[in-house]
Every structure is written in structure tokens, then in C-alpha cells.
Amino acid sequence: MDYLLDNRQAEAGVRFKAISELFDPWTFRHLDDAGLRPGGRVWEVGAGGPSVASWIAGRVGAAGRVLATDIDVSWLADAPELAGAPVEVRRHDLVRDAPPEGPFDLVHARLVLVHLADRDRALRTMVDALRPGGVLLVEDADPGLQPLACPDERGPDERLANAVRRGFRALLTERGADLAYGRRLPRLLRDAGLDDVRADAFFPLSAPACGVLETASILQVRDRLIEGGHATAEEIRHLLAAIAAGTLDLTLAPLISAWGRRPGGER
């Protein structure tokens, strides 16, 4: 089944930049807390854009190794941020392909598993790639936990934004996304045998990048929203104009970050 937000579309680059602006500081703090250090070996799964892989490379240095994989590496292959960095970019399907050679001190995936049909297998692949004592950090959205685009539904524009978001969620569900996946991550990491499992959540509200991300996402699925009867072309035009005007307090689904350590080895 095809990925709803295709990385080959022009809007994907805009989405990656907005996601980076919103979530990178949060992700970087968790990576630092996971014990990222010079010489570390890290697998960045479903990297998408280059920002996280580039930041990790700066932490592990020339003695380290960063493997950045994705099913589509078009936004990574020639990224200037990765020029000269200790980063290997590789096309890799987390569900269908054999796991890369490891082991790794740290494996990280952000906004990846929620979209996969065989999430259990993907999670097991990442756990198995860890060295004893290595850390897995998984960050995924939970649209079911907070489903609204505008929690302060004070007028027709906010109601329209929420209706379009419902349509977007329906399209995700049709393609096998699990809209309640984020909240299950702590249990899933424990069931996978990891120790010291912890989790927290980030919930941006009314940040400018929320509007940028919402616009890019709507444009990527505009035709499917219309074909599915979730919105008319005029409603989408009106909503995009309202977002551009900056009059909506937009938000996103919470990003749940969960991490745990493979038993054994040095920490």
C-alpha cells in the first residue's frame, strides 16, 4: 500500500523543514540523554530529510558511524548538510529488506512506524540491531490521542480545519496507519525485551511551523481529500487562505517519544 505523504512530491521538502523546526530540539535532547558520544554507531531509520542525521554526525565525530536509511533517499543523497560528514545514506525498506550490518549503540526512528503495516516486524528489526546495552529511541505521533487541528474551535474556519483533519486521518487509516500507535510504545518496547523504558510527549500549539506543515500536508493529499468527499476544492482553498493569514491556532498530534535499553553490555 502506498505511503500517503509521498517523499517524491515537491511538498515533502517543505514538510521536512517544518518537522525539523518543530521537533528537532525535542529529538536532540532525547538523543543526548540516550548517551550519544564521540565514536558512537547510530542507525537513523526513515531519515526523510538530513537534519537529524547531520546533527548525530556532529556528535559522534569522524570516529563514529551514522547510517541514514529510508525507502526514498532523494532528500538525503545530495544534501549539503551531509557533505563530508561520517554519514552513509542507503535505501532500505525496514519491513522487507534484511537488517543492515550492526550492531549499533543507538537506533532512532521518528514518525516512521505509525505508517507501516508490519510495525511489529519493523520494531523487532531495530531492537535486534542494537548491541547489548544499546538504546532504541522511537518517536511517533498519536493522532487518536488529540485528533483536532484547532482545539479552540471558535468559528467556521476552525470547524473547517478540524473537518479536513478528520478527512486526513481517514486517508491515513485507509492506508494502514495506526492512529493510536504512539501511546502503545512504552508497552511495545517492554514486550520487545528492553529495559529502563521511559516515555514522554511533545505537543506544539500555535507555532508558525504548524501552519507550514498543515499547508504542505493538505497540498500533498488535496486531490484525495476531494475524491474521498472529505472536502471540496473551494473549502480547501478557503482553509489554505485562512492558514496563510495566520488567524488559526493550529496544532498537531502529540509526538510520543519512548526509549529503552537492550539488556547486557556497557552503558
Protein Blocks (a to p, Z undefined) as FASTA:
>chain_A
ZZfbackbmklmmmmmmmmmmmmmmmmmmmmmnopaehiacddehklpaklmmmmmmmno
mmbccddddfblklmmmgmklgopacdcddddfklmccdddddfbdcdehklmmpmblml
mmmmmmmmpcehiacddddddfklmmcfblblcbfklmmmmmmmmmmmmmmmmnopafkl
mmmmmmmmmmnopahiacdddddehiaklmmmmmmmmmmmmmmmmmnopacfklmmmmmm
mmmnopaccddddddddddddeejjZZ
